[in-house]
Amino acid sequence: MTRIDREKLRVAVRRMGNEYIFYMLDDAIELLPPSKLVKLAGRYLDVKSLQASGPKHAGLLAEVKAFEKASRAGDYYESFAVNSKNYREVSAGTRAWIAECARLFGRCVAATGKGNPEETCEAFEMLLA
């Protein structure tokens, strides 16, 4: 297994654009065990307001359908004034949409060859539509 020098990682992360740090953090949320996630989030957020209230994970297709519905409803839309200095920037809403879409594609890939192939195929098709 590759060992990563934490100091080199810190330096590299500090050089990254905010957009990529956002995606990296989104991946970390999936990778961290619950106890470490609480410890990390607790430094910056009120973890009591983040407590789970239902089942751990909805089914893949249900999550993709909810994402599609939210996308079409404009839930990720965020207006911002574009000018000659920031025309290449991406809004927080767009970053959130990209991160969620990538997460769902990852779940689709992980589901390939497991479970219900029709459901996985339908989820892929919805994400690609």
N, C-alpha and C positions, 0 to 999 in steps of 0.2 A: 504494500500500500504506500502511496506517495505521501510523504510528510511535507506539510507546508509550514514555512517560516512565518509565524504570526506577524512579525514586524514588517516583513516584505509584503505580506497581504495587506496590512494597514496602509502602507505607502501606496500600493497599487489601487486600493479602493478609494483612497483620497484623491487620486488622479482621475478616477472614472467620472463620467457625467452623472448627474442626479438620476437620469432615466435608468441607467444600468444598475445603479445602487438600489433603486426601487425594485427592479426585477430580481436582483440578487436576494433582497430581503424577502420578497414574496416566495422564492424558492426555499429560503431558510425556514419559513413558517411551516412548510410541509415536511422538512427534514428533521426539525428539532423534536425531541420527545416532550410530552406535555409539561413535565416539571421544569425543563430548561426554557420552554416557551413562556411559561408564567414568570420565571425569573427575568428573562429579557424584556418582555412586555411591561412588567411591573415597574421598570425603571422609567418608563415614558408614558404609560397609560394607566387608567383606572381598571385593573383587571376584574374587579367585581362587575363592572358594566359589560364585560366581555364573556361572562360565563355562558356556557352552552345551555340551551333551553330545550333542545330536542335531540333527535337521533344524531349520531356522530357524522355520518355522511349520507346524503341522499343518493339515490341511484344515479349512475352516470347520465342516463338519458334525461332524468328529471332535472339534474343540474344544468345540462345543456339547454333544455327547454326554458328554464328560468333565466339563463343567461341571454338566450335569444329574445325572450320577451322584454327583459330589461334593456337590451341593446336597441330594440325597435321602439321602445317607449322613450328613448332618449335619456335614460338614467345615467349614462356615462358622459353625456354631452356637457361640456364646460366651455363657455365662451371666454375668450381673452383677446385683448387688443393686440393685433399683430402689427409690427412695424419693421423698419429696415434692420433693427438690431436683434429682434427676437423671432424673425420669420422662420427659423429652423427649429424652434423649440416646440415641444409637445405639451399639451395641457395635462394637468393631473388626471383628468377624466379619461383622456386618451391612454395615458400610461396605465391606469387601472384596467381599462378595457383590454389592452394588449396583454397585461399580466394574467388576467382571468382567462382570456382566450388561450394563451400558452399553457396555463395550468390544465384547462379542460382538454386540450390536444394531448398533453402528457398523460392524462387519465385514459383517454381513448387508446393511445399507444400501449399503455400498460394493460388495458383490457383485451387487447388483441390476442386471440388464442385462448382466452379464458372466458368463462361466463357465457353470455348470450351474444353470439356473433351478429344477429340481426340488430340488436339494440346498439351494439358498438358501431356498426355500419351506419345506422340512422343518426347516431350522435356525430360521427365524422361528417356525414352529409349536411347536417344542420350547421355545423361550424364552418363548412366550406361554402355554404350557400350565400 
